[in-house]
Amino acid sequence: MHNTQLLRAALLATLTALLAPSAHAQTYPSKSVRIIVPSTAGDGSDVLARTLANALTRSLGQSFVVDNRPGAGGSIGADAVAKSAPDGYTVFLANGTTHGATPSLYPKLPYDSVADFTPVVMIGTAPNVLVVNQKVPAQTVAEFIALAKKSPGQLTLASGGNGSISHLSIELLKSMADIKVLHVPYKGAAPALTDIASGQVSGMIINIPSALPLLQAGKLKALGVTSLKPVAALPGVPTLDAAGVPGYQTLAWFGLMVPAGTPAAVVDPLHQKTVLALKQAEVQATLAKLGVDPSGLGPTAFAAHIKSEIAKYGKIIREGGVKLD
């Protein structure tokens, strides 16, 4: 009798284990989900996250709440996610800084940028644009490069800070075009654009929505975009790749990740529902305003993208001798 009870208990445990993933898939989410955003409230990442959270709340029937954790190249927010339970209730809005540049800029991170996360879905990508003020005597990328070579170190390009994607985009341009320009780091893009428009700094590689008002006002000139295809928001502006720097490309990107070990029964529906959310009018309007092209890449392709980004920016950082102040 005792052996029979043990056998029944073992069979019940096995059956429970086999059915658990299915049950999890049916019940996820059964409570509020937290999306950790590694930036301050109100910036582009935050706006994107809140719009997506609203869409997922409607489609999944549970609240998706944004939790802002800025600082240290996004590593503060990333660390919080890496150390969370792998149950799908803590999600990370990763980007090209947190899972591209930061792993090489902060060599002593308290987590592994690849091993400690499971990619869920790439939300989208966004090109930047090389802009200069009206005082710079260059109307094209080729003329800008010629001017930089004629007077090495005289042209100045601003960024939103040391180690930012705008900074690393400058380092890549210097390397690929074989030019010397002076990098001027700022604490954010807004003060940098103000100084560029007034002529104190030559230019910047910046996200398109931020630059658009000054471009439309005629205070800046757009020389080239950093994607491999032209951008509808900037008609007539060529790509840097086609305008004199073959192969040049830097893209901002955004995606959702969860802690490593999160079951497929959570990852798969979260991916599927996010892809559907990207097709909703409200989300598409926000993406367009932010200059983001929707993606929807799944876990495998997104994981490959992250590894390539870490390798790409690691090379730029090493070769450019980029250091954080």
C-alpha positions in Angstrom: 0.0 0.0 0.0 2.8 2.3 0.9 4.5 1.7 -2.5 1.2 2.3 -4.3 0.9 5.7 -2.6 4.5 6.6 -3.5 3.9 5.6 -7.1 0.7 7.7 -7.3 2.5 10.7 -5.8 5.3 10.3 -8.3 2.9 10.1 -11.2 1.0 13.2 -10.0 4.2 15.2 -9.6 5.3 14.2 -13.2 1.9 15.1 -14.6 1.9 18.4 -12.8 5.4 19.3 -14.2 4.3 18.4 -17.7 1.2 20.5 -17.5 2.8 23.5 -15.7 4.0 25.3 -18.9 0.6 25.0 -20.5 -1.1 26.3 -17.3 1.4 29.2 -17.1 0.7 30.1 -20.7 -3.0 30.2 -20.0 -2.7 32.4 -16.9 0.1 34.8 -17.8 -0.2 37.5 -16.8 -2.2 36.9 -13.7 -1.0 40.1 -12.0 0.5 43.5 -12.8 3.7 43.5 -15.0 6.5 46.0 -14.4 8.4 47.4 -17.4 11.7 48.9 -16.2 12.9 51.8 -18.4 16.5 52.8 -18.0 15.9 56.5 -18.5 14.0 59.4 -17.0 10.3 60.0 -17.4 9.4 62.0 -20.5 12.2 61.0 -22.8 11.7 59.0 -26.0 12.2 55.6 -24.4 9.8 56.5 -21.6 7.1 57.7 -24.1 7.5 54.5 -26.2 7.3 52.3 -23.1 4.2 54.0 -21.7 2.4 53.7 -25.1 3.3 50.1 -25.4 2.3 49.4 -21.8 -1.2 50.9 -22.5 -1.6 48.6 -25.5 -0.4 45.5 -23.7 -2.7 46.3 -20.7 -5.7 46.4 -23.1 -4.7 43.2 -24.9 -3.6 41.0 -21.9 -6.0 42.2 -19.3 -3.5 43.1 -16.7 -1.7 46.4 -15.9 1.7 47.0 -17.5 3.4 49.7 -15.3 6.5 51.7 -16.3 9.2 51.9 -13.6 12.0 54.4 -14.5 15.5 53.4 -13.4 18.0 55.8 -15.1 21.7 56.0 -14.6 25.1 54.5 -15.4 24.4 53.8 -19.1 21.2 52.0 -18.2 23.0 49.5 -16.1 21.0 50.3 -13.0 17.8 49.4 -14.6 19.3 46.4 -16.4 20.7 45.0 -13.1 17.3 45.2 -11.4 15.9 43.1 -14.2 18.8 40.6 -14.3 18.3 39.9 -10.6 14.5 39.6 -10.8 12.5 36.4 -10.8 12.3 34.8 -14.2 8.5 34.8 -14.3 7.7 37.5 -16.8 6.5 40.0 -14.3 9.6 42.2 -14.6 10.4 43.3 -18.2 13.2 45.5 -19.5 13.1 48.1 -22.2 16.5 47.5 -23.6 18.2 49.8 -26.2 21.3 50.3 -28.2 23.1 51.8 -25.2 22.2 49.2 -22.5 22.9 46.2 -24.8 25.3 47.7 -27.3 27.7 50.3 -25.7 27.4 49.8 -22.0 28.9 46.3 -21.8 32.2 47.7 -23.1 32.0 51.1 -21.4 31.4 49.5 -17.9 33.7 46.5 -17.8 32.7 45.6 -14.2 28.9 45.3 -14.7 27.2 43.2 -11.9 25.5 41.1 -14.6 26.2 39.5 -17.9 24.5 41.5 -20.7 23.9 38.3 -22.7 23.7 35.4 -20.4 21.5 37.1 -17.8 18.7 38.1 -20.2 16.2 36.4 -22.5 15.3 38.6 -25.6 11.6 38.8 -26.2 11.0 41.1 -29.2 12.7 44.0 -30.9 10.3 46.9 -31.0 12.0 49.0 -33.7 15.0 50.9 -34.9 15.6 54.6 -35.5 18.2 56.3 -37.7 20.1 59.4 -36.6 21.1 62.3 -38.8 24.3 64.3 -39.2 23.5 68.0 -38.9 25.6 71.1 -39.0 24.8 74.8 -38.4 24.5 77.3 -41.2 28.0 78.7 -40.6 29.7 75.4 -41.7 30.6 75.8 -45.4 29.5 72.3 -46.3 26.3 71.3 -48.1 27.1 67.6 -48.5 28.7 64.8 -46.6 31.6 64.8 -49.1 32.2 68.5 -48.5 32.1 68.0 -44.7 34.7 65.2 -45.0 36.9 67.4 -47.3 36.6 70.3 -44.8 37.6 68.0 -41.9 40.6 66.7 -43.8 41.6 70.3 -44.8 41.5 71.5 -41.2 42.0 68.5 -38.8 40.4 69.0 -35.4 38.8 72.3 -36.3 35.3 71.0 -36.8 33.4 70.2 -33.6 30.7 67.5 -33.2 28.6 67.4 -30.0 27.0 64.5 -28.3 24.5 63.9 -25.5 27.4 62.6 -23.4 30.5 60.4 -23.3 29.7 56.9 -24.4 26.3 57.8 -25.8 25.2 56.4 -29.2 25.6 59.9 -30.6 29.2 59.9 -29.3 30.0 56.4 -30.7 28.4 57.4 -34.0 31.0 60.2 -34.2 33.8 57.8 -33.4 32.7 55.5 -36.2 32.5 58.4 -38.6 36.0 59.5 -37.7 37.3 56.0 -38.3 35.5 55.1 -41.5 36.0 58.6 -43.1 39.5 58.9 -41.8 38.9 62.4 -40.4 39.7 64.2 -37.2 37.0 66.2 -35.5 36.7 67.4 -31.9 34.1 65.6 -29.8 32.2 67.9 -27.4 30.1 66.0 -24.8 27.0 67.6 -23.3 24.6 66.4 -20.6 21.8 65.7 -23.0 20.9 66.6 -26.5 18.9 69.8 -25.9 21.8 72.0 -24.7 24.0 70.6 -27.5 21.4 71.5 -30.2 21.1 75.0 -28.7 24.9 75.6 -29.0 25.0 74.1 -32.5 22.2 76.4 -33.7 24.0 79.4 -32.3 27.2 78.4 -34.1 29.3 77.6 -31.0 29.6 73.9 -32.2 29.7 72.7 -35.8 27.3 69.9 -35.6 26.0 66.6 -34.2 24.8 63.1 -35.0 21.3 63.2 -33.4 18.0 61.4 -33.5 15.7 62.9 -36.2 12.7 64.0 -34.1 15.0 66.1 -31.9 16.7 67.8 -34.8 13.5 68.3 -37.0 12.2 71.6 -35.5 15.6 73.3 -36.0 15.9 71.8 -39.5 12.5 73.1 -40.4 13.3 76.5 -39.0 16.4 76.6 -41.2 18.9 76.8 -38.3 20.5 73.5 -39.1 21.5 71.6 -42.3 21.0 67.9 -42.6 23.9 66.3 -44.5 23.1 62.6 -44.2 21.2 59.9 -42.3 22.8 57.0 -40.5 20.5 54.2 -41.9 21.2 52.3 -45.1 18.0 53.7 -46.7 16.6 57.2 -47.0 14.2 58.5 -44.3 10.7 59.7 -45.3 10.9 62.5 -42.7 13.9 64.0 -44.4 13.2 63.9 -48.2 16.2 64.5 -50.3 18.7 63.8 -47.5 21.0 60.9 -48.6 22.4 58.2 -46.4 26.0 58.5 -45.2 26.6 55.2 -46.8 25.6 56.5 -50.2 27.1 60.0 -49.7 30.7 59.2 -49.2 31.1 56.7 -46.2 30.3 53.3 -47.7 29.0 50.8 -45.1 28.3 53.4 -42.4 25.3 52.6 -40.3 24.3 53.3 -36.7 20.7 52.8 -35.5 19.1 53.4 -32.2 16.9 50.4 -31.3 14.5 49.3 -28.6 13.3 45.9 -27.5 11.8 44.0 -24.6 13.9 41.5 -22.5 13.2 39.4 -19.4 15.5 37.7 -17.0 17.3 34.5 -18.2 15.3 31.4 -17.4 11.9 32.9 -18.1 9.9 30.0 -19.6 8.8 30.0 -23.3 5.2 29.9 -22.1 5.7 33.5 -21.0 8.2 34.7 -23.7 6.1 33.5 -26.6 2.8 35.2 -25.8 4.6 38.4 -24.7 6.3 38.4 -28.1 3.1 37.7 -30.0 1.1 40.3 -28.1 3.8 43.0 -28.6 3.9 42.3 -32.3 0.1 42.8 -32.5 0.5 46.0 -30.4 2.9 47.4 -32.9 0.1 47.3 -35.4 -2.2 49.4 -33.3 -2.9 53.0 -34.5 -1.9 54.6 -31.1 1.4 52.7 -31.1 2.2 53.4 -34.7 1.5 57.1 -34.2 4.0 57.2 -31.3 6.6 55.3 -33.3 6.3 57.7 -36.2 6.6 60.7 -33.9 9.8 59.2 -32.4 11.2 58.3 -35.8 11.1 54.5 -35.0 10.6 51.9 -37.7 8.6 49.0 -36.2 10.4 45.6 -36.2 8.9 42.7 -34.4 12.0 40.5 -34.5 11.5 37.4 -32.3 13.7 36.1 -29.6 16.3 34.2 -31.7 16.8 37.0 -34.3 16.8 39.7 -31.6 19.4 37.7 -29.6 21.7 37.6 -32.7 21.2 41.4 -33.2 22.2 42.1 -29.6 25.4 40.1 -29.9 26.3 41.9 -33.1 25.7 45.3 -31.5 27.9 44.5 -28.5 30.7 43.4 -30.8 30.2 46.5 -33.1 30.3 49.1 -30.3 33.0 47.2 -28.4 35.2 47.6 -31.4 34.4 51.3 -31.8 35.1 51.9 -28.1 38.4 50.1 -28.1 39.7 51.6 -31.3 38.5 55.1 -30.4 39.9 54.9 -26.9 36.5 56.0 -25.5 36.6 56.5 -21.8 33.9 57.7 -19.4 34.8 60.8 -17.3 
